[in-house]
Amino acid sequence: MKRPSLPHSLVLAGVLALTAPLLAGCGAGGADAGPGTTVVTSFYPLQYVAQRVVGDRADVVNLTQPGKEPHDLELDFRQTAAVADADVLLYERGFQAAVDDAVDQSHPAHVVDAAQAAHLSGDDPHFWLDPTKLSQVAAAVEEQLAAADPAHRAAYSRNLAGLQSDLATLDRDFRTGLAHCATSTIVVSHDAFGYLGRRYGLQVVGINGLSPDAEPSPAHIRELQDLIRSDKITTVFSERLGSPKFADSLASDLGIRAAVLDPLEGLSDATADQDYLSLMRSNLAALQKANTCS
């Protein structure tokens, strides 16, 4: 007979109770955080922002391992303890339920909720594909870092300025690079590109919807085939961390290209030597080729 499982919140509370003695000797932020400051992030784009803002003044921990799908994150004992002990925690509420639960149970001293910082609304969590939204989150990170470690406020401010300059340049390059294209419609396996589409005037059509694990109905596949023919779409995009099955099949059936458009939810073995900026520029090049931009 299968035993009934305990609610996740009760299990988490037990873990935090067990780890409390281990965490008691560790700082939770404040004026004396100094060189021991630790920033915990929940997935890659947030890790990138934190690393750029802290520079060499703090340690950055990412809860989602490279090559793993962040939507599916479950926290182990050590990760739950890391959330509780973070000097600054950077996450996105509503994107990873396990992290939401850990935050609610442990109440870290300095928290940045990217959903609030980027002023998000609706069900699409993929705000970081709009560099201007990521810049807003970076400013919130700098503010919380300065509160946790005021001795290095000036360094965090300088680092933030450098990151925001890079993001502004990236935004400008996307706006100019996609300004004159033969088509403005893209078909993607995972409907993760809504923020990018709204920022740069693209109509984004997903095969699987917002969930990378969803499967399209036969009727939806027929609608996509009709759209691709009518709009003279040249490319169907899949992503690195998800299955290319439906995108590749759709492209093959219609005799058009299959390519990768990276939602940047995490790094993979193939992109381990790259970062947010370089991957976004690869996305720009892929979009320009697919949409015949001049």
C-alpha positions as a Markdown table, in Angstrom:
| # | Residue | x | y | z |
|---|---|---|---|---|
| 1 | Met | 0.0 | 0.0 | 0.0 |
| 2 | Lys | 1.4 | 3.4 | -1.0 |
| 3 | Arg | 2.1 | 5.7 | 2.0 |
| 4 | Pro | 0.5 | 9.2 | 1.8 |
| 5 | Ser | 3.1 | 11.8 | 1.1 |
| 6 | Leu | 3.6 | 14.8 | 3.4 |
| 7 | Pro | 2.8 | 18.3 | 2.0 |
| 8 | His | 5.8 | 19.9 | 0.4 |
| 9 | Ser | 5.7 | 22.8 | 2.9 |
| 10 | Leu | 5.9 | 20.4 | 5.9 |
| 11 | Val | 8.8 | 18.6 | 4.5 |
| 12 | Leu | 10.5 | 21.9 | 3.8 |
| 13 | Ala | 9.9 | 23.2 | 7.3 |
| 14 | Gly | 11.5 | 20.0 | 8.7 |
| 15 | Val | 14.5 | 20.5 | 6.5 |
| 16 | Leu | 14.9 | 24.1 | 7.7 |
| 17 | Ala | 14.6 | 23.0 | 11.3 |
| 18 | Leu | 17.3 | 20.4 | 10.9 |
| 19 | Thr | 19.6 | 22.9 | 9.1 |
| 20 | Ala | 19.1 | 25.8 | 11.6 |
| 21 | Pro | 22.0 | 24.8 | 13.8 |
| 22 | Leu | 24.3 | 24.6 | 10.8 |
| 23 | Leu | 23.2 | 28.0 | 9.6 |
| 24 | Ala | 23.3 | 29.8 | 13.0 |
| 25 | Gly | 27.0 | 30.7 | 12.6 |
| 26 | Cys | 26.6 | 32.1 | 9.1 |
| 27 | Gly | 25.8 | 35.7 | 8.4 |
| 28 | Ala | 22.4 | 36.5 | 6.9 |
| 29 | Gly | 23.4 | 39.8 | 5.5 |
| 30 | Gly | 23.9 | 43.3 | 7.0 |
| 31 | Ala | 26.8 | 45.7 | 7.4 |
| 32 | Asp | 29.3 | 43.0 | 8.3 |
| 33 | Ala | 28.6 | 40.7 | 5.3 |
| 34 | Gly | 31.8 | 41.8 | 3.6 |
| 35 | Pro | 33.9 | 39.2 | 1.7 |
| 36 | Gly | 31.7 | 36.4 | 2.9 |
| 37 | Thr | 28.6 | 37.6 | 1.0 |
| 38 | Thr | 26.7 | 34.9 | -0.8 |
| 39 | Val | 24.2 | 35.5 | -3.5 |
| 40 | Val | 21.9 | 32.6 | -4.4 |
| 41 | Thr | 20.1 | 32.6 | -7.8 |
| 42 | Ser | 17.4 | 30.3 | -9.0 |
| 43 | Phe | 18.4 | 29.9 | -12.7 |
| 44 | Tyr | 20.9 | 31.1 | -15.3 |
| 45 | Pro | 19.8 | 34.6 | -16.5 |
| 46 | Leu | 19.5 | 35.6 | -12.9 |
| 47 | Gln | 22.9 | 34.1 | -12.1 |
| 48 | Tyr | 24.4 | 36.1 | -15.0 |
| 49 | Val | 23.0 | 39.3 | -13.6 |
| 50 | Ala | 24.2 | 38.6 | -10.1 |
| 51 | Gln | 27.7 | 37.7 | -11.3 |
| 52 | Arg | 28.0 | 40.9 | -13.3 |
| 53 | Val | 26.8 | 43.1 | -10.5 |
| 54 | Val | 28.9 | 41.5 | -7.7 |
| 55 | Gly | 32.1 | 41.1 | -9.7 |
| 56 | Asp | 34.7 | 39.6 | -7.4 |
| 57 | Arg | 33.0 | 41.0 | -4.2 |
| 58 | Ala | 30.7 | 38.0 | -3.5 |
| 59 | Asp | 30.0 | 34.3 | -4.3 |
| 60 | Val | 27.2 | 33.5 | -6.6 |
| 61 | Val | 25.4 | 30.1 | -6.3 |
| 62 | Asn | 22.9 | 28.9 | -9.0 |
| 63 | Leu | 20.2 | 26.4 | -7.8 |
| 64 | Thr | 19.6 | 25.1 | -11.3 |
| 65 | Gln | 22.4 | 22.9 | -12.6 |
| 66 | Pro | 23.7 | 23.5 | -16.2 |
| 67 | Gly | 21.9 | 21.4 | -18.8 |
| 68 | Lys | 18.8 | 21.0 | -16.6 |
| 69 | Glu | 15.3 | 22.4 | -17.3 |
| 70 | Pro | 14.6 | 25.1 | -14.7 |
| 71 | His | 10.9 | 24.6 | -14.9 |
| 72 | Asp | 11.4 | 21.2 | -13.3 |
| 73 | Leu | 13.7 | 22.2 | -10.4 |
| 74 | Glu | 13.3 | 20.4 | -7.1 |
| 75 | Leu | 15.5 | 21.5 | -4.2 |
| 76 | Asp | 17.7 | 19.0 | -2.3 |
| 77 | Phe | 18.8 | 19.4 | 1.4 |
| 78 | Arg | 21.8 | 21.6 | 0.6 |
| 79 | Gln | 20.0 | 23.8 | -1.8 |
| 80 | Thr | 17.2 | 24.4 | 0.7 |
| 81 | Ala | 19.8 | 25.4 | 3.2 |
| 82 | Ala | 21.5 | 27.7 | 0.7 |
| 83 | Val | 18.2 | 29.6 | 0.2 |
| 84 | Ala | 17.8 | 30.0 | 4.0 |
| 85 | Asp | 21.4 | 31.2 | 4.4 |
| 86 | Ala | 21.6 | 33.5 | 1.4 |
| 87 | Asp | 22.8 | 37.1 | 2.0 |
| 88 | Val | 20.9 | 38.0 | -1.1 |
| 89 | Leu | 18.4 | 35.7 | -2.9 |
| 90 | Leu | 17.5 | 36.4 | -6.5 |
| 91 | Tyr | 14.5 | 34.4 | -7.9 |
| 92 | Glu | 11.3 | 34.8 | -10.0 |
| 93 | Arg | 8.1 | 34.0 | -8.1 |
| 94 | Gly | 5.8 | 31.8 | -10.0 |
| 95 | Phe | 8.5 | 30.2 | -12.2 |
| 96 | Gln | 9.9 | 27.5 | -9.9 |
| 97 | Ala | 7.4 | 26.3 | -7.2 |
| 98 | Ala | 10.1 | 24.7 | -5.1 |
| 99 | Val | 12.0 | 27.9 | -4.8 |
| 100 | Asp | 8.8 | 29.8 | -3.9 |
| 101 | Asp | 8.2 | 27.4 | -1.1 |
| 102 | Ala | 11.7 | 27.7 | 0.2 |
| 103 | Val | 11.5 | 31.5 | 0.3 |
| 104 | Asp | 8.2 | 31.4 | 2.1 |
| 105 | Gln | 9.6 | 29.1 | 4.7 |
| 106 | Ser | 13.0 | 30.7 | 5.3 |
| 107 | His | 12.4 | 34.4 | 4.7 |
| 108 | Pro | 16.0 | 35.4 | 3.6 |
| 109 | Ala | 17.0 | 38.9 | 4.7 |
| 110 | His | 17.5 | 40.4 | 1.3 |
| 111 | Val | 15.3 | 39.1 | -1.6 |
| 112 | Val | 14.9 | 40.2 | -5.2 |
| 113 | Asp | 11.8 | 38.8 | -6.9 |
| 114 | Ala | 12.5 | 39.4 | -10.6 |
| 115 | Ala | 8.8 | 39.3 | -11.3 |
| 116 | Gln | 8.3 | 42.4 | -9.2 |
| 117 | Ala | 11.5 | 44.1 | -10.3 |
| 118 | Ala | 10.6 | 43.7 | -14.0 |
| 119 | His | 6.9 | 44.6 | -13.5 |
| 120 | Leu | 5.6 | 41.4 | -15.0 |
| 121 | Ser | 2.0 | 40.5 | -15.7 |
| 122 | Gly | 0.4 | 37.5 | -17.2 |
| 123 | Asp | 1.6 | 33.9 | -17.4 |
| 124 | Asp | 4.8 | 34.2 | -19.4 |
| 125 | Pro | 7.9 | 34.2 | -17.1 |
| 126 | His | 10.6 | 34.6 | -19.8 |
| 127 | Phe | 11.2 | 38.4 | -19.2 |
| 128 | Trp | 15.0 | 38.1 | -19.6 |
| 129 | Leu | 14.6 | 37.9 | -23.4 |
| 130 | Asp | 13.8 | 41.6 | -23.3 |
| 131 | Pro | 17.2 | 43.2 | -22.2 |
| 132 | Thr | 15.4 | 46.3 | -20.8 |
| 133 | Lys | 13.5 | 44.0 | -18.4 |
| 134 | Leu | 16.7 | 42.3 | -17.3 |
| 135 | Ser | 18.3 | 45.8 | -16.7 |
| 136 | Gln | 15.5 | 46.6 | -14.3 |
| 137 | Val | 16.2 | 43.4 | -12.4 |
| 138 | Ala | 19.9 | 44.2 | -12.3 |
| 139 | Ala | 19.1 | 47.6 | -10.6 |
| 140 | Ala | 17.1 | 45.7 | -7.9 |
| 141 | Val | 20.0 | 43.3 | -7.3 |
| 142 | Glu | 22.4 | 46.2 | -6.9 |
| 143 | Glu | 20.1 | 47.8 | -4.3 |
| 144 | Gln | 19.8 | 44.6 | -2.2 |
| 145 | Leu | 23.6 | 44.0 | -2.5 |
| 146 | Ala | 24.3 | 47.5 | -1.2 |
| 147 | Ala | 22.0 | 46.9 | 1.7 |
| 148 | Ala | 23.6 | 43.5 | 2.5 |
| 149 | Asp | 27.2 | 44.7 | 2.0 |
| 150 | Pro | 27.3 | 48.5 | 2.2 |
| 151 | Ala | 31.1 | 48.6 | 2.4 |
| 152 | His | 31.2 | 47.7 | -1.3 |
| 153 | Arg | 28.3 | 49.8 | -2.5 |
| 154 | Ala | 30.5 | 51.8 | -4.9 |
| 155 | Ala | 31.8 | 48.7 | -6.6 |
| 156 | Tyr | 28.3 | 47.3 | -7.1 |
| 157 | Ser | 27.2 | 50.6 | -8.5 |
| 158 | Arg | 30.0 | 50.6 | -11.0 |
| 159 | Asn | 29.4 | 47.0 | -12.0 |
| 160 | Leu | 25.7 | 47.7 | -12.5 |
| 161 | Ala | 26.5 | 50.7 | -14.8 |
| 162 | Gly | 28.7 | 48.4 | -16.9 |
| 163 | Leu | 26.0 | 45.7 | -17.2 |
| 164 | Gln | 23.3 | 48.2 | -18.0 |
| 165 | Ser | 25.4 | 49.8 | -20.7 |
| 166 | Asp | 25.9 | 46.3 | -22.3 |
| 167 | Leu | 22.2 | 45.6 | -22.1 |
| 168 | Ala | 21.3 | 48.9 | -23.7 |
| 169 | Thr | 23.7 | 48.2 | -26.6 |
| 170 | Leu | 22.2 | 44.8 | -27.0 |
| 171 | Asp | 18.7 | 46.3 | -27.1 |
| 172 | Arg | 19.8 | 48.8 | -29.7 |
| 173 | Asp | 21.3 | 46.1 | -31.9 |
| 174 | Phe | 18.1 | 44.0 | -31.8 |
| 175 | Arg | 16.0 | 47.1 | -32.7 |
| 176 | Thr | 18.1 | 48.0 | -35.6 |
| 177 | Gly | 18.9 | 44.4 | -36.7 |
| 178 | Leu | 15.2 | 43.5 | -36.9 |
| 179 | Ala | 13.9 | 46.7 | -38.3 |
| 180 | His | 13.8 | 45.7 | -41.9 |
| 181 | Cys | 12.8 | 42.1 | -42.5 |
| 182 | Ala | 10.9 | 40.2 | -45.1 |
| 183 | Thr | 8.7 | 38.6 | -42.5 |
| 184 | Ser | 8.0 | 39.4 | -38.8 |
| 185 | Thr | 6.5 | 36.0 | -37.8 |
| 186 | Ile | 8.5 | 33.2 | -36.1 |
| 187 | Val | 7.5 | 29.7 | -35.2 |
| 188 | Val | 9.1 | 28.3 | -32.1 |
| 189 | Ser | 8.9 | 25.0 | -30.3 |
| 190 | His | 8.4 | 26.5 | -26.8 |
| 191 | Asp | 6.4 | 29.7 | -26.6 |
| 192 | Ala | 9.1 | 31.5 | -24.5 |
| 193 | Phe | 9.7 | 34.5 | -26.7 |
| 194 | Gly | 6.7 | 36.7 | -26.0 |
| 195 | Tyr | 8.7 | 39.5 | -24.3 |
| 196 | Leu | 11.3 | 39.4 | -27.1 |
| 197 | Gly | 8.5 | 39.5 | -29.7 |
| 198 | Arg | 6.7 | 42.5 | -28.1 |
| 199 | Arg | 10.0 | 44.4 | -27.7 |
| 200 | Tyr | 11.1 | 44.0 | -31.3 |
| 201 | Gly | 7.9 | 43.7 | -33.3 |
| 202 | Leu | 7.8 | 40.0 | -33.9 |
| 203 | Gln | 4.7 | 37.8 | -34.0 |
| 204 | Val | 5.6 | 34.7 | -32.0 |
| 205 | Val | 3.7 | 31.4 | -32.6 |
| 206 | Gly | 4.5 | 28.5 | -30.3 |
| 207 | Ile | 4.2 | 24.8 | -31.2 |
| 208 | Asn | 4.0 | 23.6 | -27.6 |
| 209 | Gly | 2.7 | 26.6 | -25.8 |
| 210 | Leu | 4.3 | 28.0 | -22.6 |
| 211 | Ser | 5.1 | 24.5 | -21.2 |
| 212 | Pro | 8.1 | 22.9 | -23.0 |
| 213 | Asp | 6.6 | 19.5 | -22.1 |
| 214 | Ala | 3.2 | 20.1 | -23.8 |
| 215 | Glu | 2.3 | 18.3 | -27.0 |
| 216 | Pro | 0.5 | 20.1 | -29.9 |
| 217 | Ser | -2.8 | 18.7 | -31.2 |
| 218 | Pro | -3.1 | 17.6 | -34.8 |
| 219 | Ala | -5.4 | 20.6 | -35.4 |
| 220 | His | -2.7 | 23.0 | -34.1 |
| 221 | Ile | -0.1 | 21.4 | -36.4 |
| 222 | Arg | -2.4 | 21.9 | -39.4 |
| 223 | Glu | -2.8 | 25.6 | -38.4 |
| 224 | Leu | 1.0 | 26.0 | -38.2 |
| 225 | Gln | 1.4 | 24.4 | -41.6 |
| 226 | Asp | -1.1 | 26.8 | -43.1 |
| 227 | Leu | 0.6 | 29.8 | -41.4 |
| 228 | Ile | 4.1 | 28.8 | -42.5 |
| 229 | Arg | 2.9 | 28.6 | -46.1 |
| 230 | Ser | 0.9 | 31.8 | -46.1 |
| 231 | Asp | 3.5 | 33.9 | -44.4 |
| 232 | Lys | 6.4 | 32.3 | -46.4 |
| 233 | Ile | 8.2 | 31.4 | -43.1 |
| 234 | Thr | 11.6 | 29.8 | -43.8 |
| 235 | Thr | 12.5 | 28.4 | -40.4 |
| 236 | Val | 11.1 | 26.5 | -37.5 |
| 237 | Phe | 13.0 | 27.0 | -34.2 |
| 238 | Ser | 13.6 | 24.5 | -31.5 |
| 239 | Glu | 15.7 | 25.1 | -28.3 |
| 240 | Arg | 18.8 | 23.6 | -26.7 |
| 241 | Leu | 17.3 | 22.2 | -23.4 |
| 242 | Gly | 14.1 | 20.9 | -24.9 |
| 243 | Ser | 13.2 | 18.2 | -27.4 |
| 244 | Pro | 13.4 | 19.3 | -31.1 |
| 245 | Lys | 11.0 | 16.5 | -32.1 |
| 246 | Phe | 8.0 | 18.6 | -33.2 |
| 247 | Ala | 9.9 | 21.5 | -34.6 |
| 248 | Asp | 12.1 | 19.2 | -36.7 |
| 249 | Ser | 9.2 | 17.2 | -37.9 |
| 250 | Leu | 7.2 | 20.3 | -38.9 |
| 251 | Ala | 10.2 | 21.7 | -40.8 |
| 252 | Ser | 10.9 | 18.4 | -42.5 |
| 253 | Asp | 7.3 | 18.0 | -43.6 |
| 254 | Leu | 7.3 | 21.5 | -45.2 |
| 255 | Gly | 10.8 | 21.3 | -46.6 |
| 256 | Ile | 12.1 | 24.4 | -44.7 |
| 257 | Arg | 15.0 | 24.9 | -42.2 |
| 258 | Ala | 15.1 | 23.8 | -38.6 |
| 259 | Ala | 17.3 | 26.0 | -36.4 |
| 260 | Val | 17.9 | 26.8 | -32.7 |
| 261 | Leu | 16.6 | 29.9 | -30.9 |
| 262 | Asp | 17.8 | 29.8 | -27.3 |
| 263 | Pro | 15.4 | 30.9 | -24.6 |
| 264 | Leu | 18.4 | 31.2 | -22.3 |
| 265 | Glu | 16.8 | 29.3 | -19.4 |
| 266 | Gly | 20.1 | 27.7 | -18.8 |
| 267 | Leu | 23.5 | 26.8 | -20.2 |
| 268 | Ser | 24.2 | 23.4 | -21.8 |
| 269 | Asp | 27.4 | 21.5 | -22.6 |
| 270 | Ala | 27.3 | 23.2 | -26.1 |
| 271 | Thr | 27.0 | 26.7 | -24.6 |
| 272 | Ala | 29.1 | 26.3 | -21.4 |
| 273 | Asp | 31.7 | 28.8 | -22.8 |
| 274 | Gln | 29.2 | 31.4 | -23.6 |
| 275 | Asp | 27.1 | 33.9 | -21.6 |
| 276 | Tyr | 23.8 | 35.8 | -21.8 |
| 277 | Leu | 25.2 | 38.5 | -24.2 |
| 278 | Ser | 26.8 | 36.1 | -26.7 |
| 279 | Leu | 23.8 | 33.8 | -26.7 |
| 280 | Met | 21.4 | 36.7 | -27.3 |
| 281 | Arg | 23.6 | 37.8 | -30.2 |
| 282 | Ser | 23.4 | 34.3 | -31.6 |
| 283 | Asn | 19.6 | 34.6 | -31.4 |
| 284 | Leu | 19.7 | 37.9 | -33.2 |
| 285 | Ala | 21.7 | 36.3 | -36.1 |
| 286 | Ala | 19.3 | 33.4 | -36.3 |
| 287 | Leu | 16.3 | 35.7 | -36.5 |
| 288 | Gln | 17.9 | 37.9 | -39.1 |
| 289 | Lys | 18.6 | 34.8 | -41.3 |
| 290 | Ala | 15.2 | 33.3 | -40.8 |
| 291 | Asn | 13.3 | 36.5 | -41.4 |
| 292 | Thr | 15.6 | 37.7 | -44.3 |
| 293 | Cys | 16.5 | 41.0 | -42.6 |
| 294 | Ser | 18.6 | 43.6 | -44.3 |
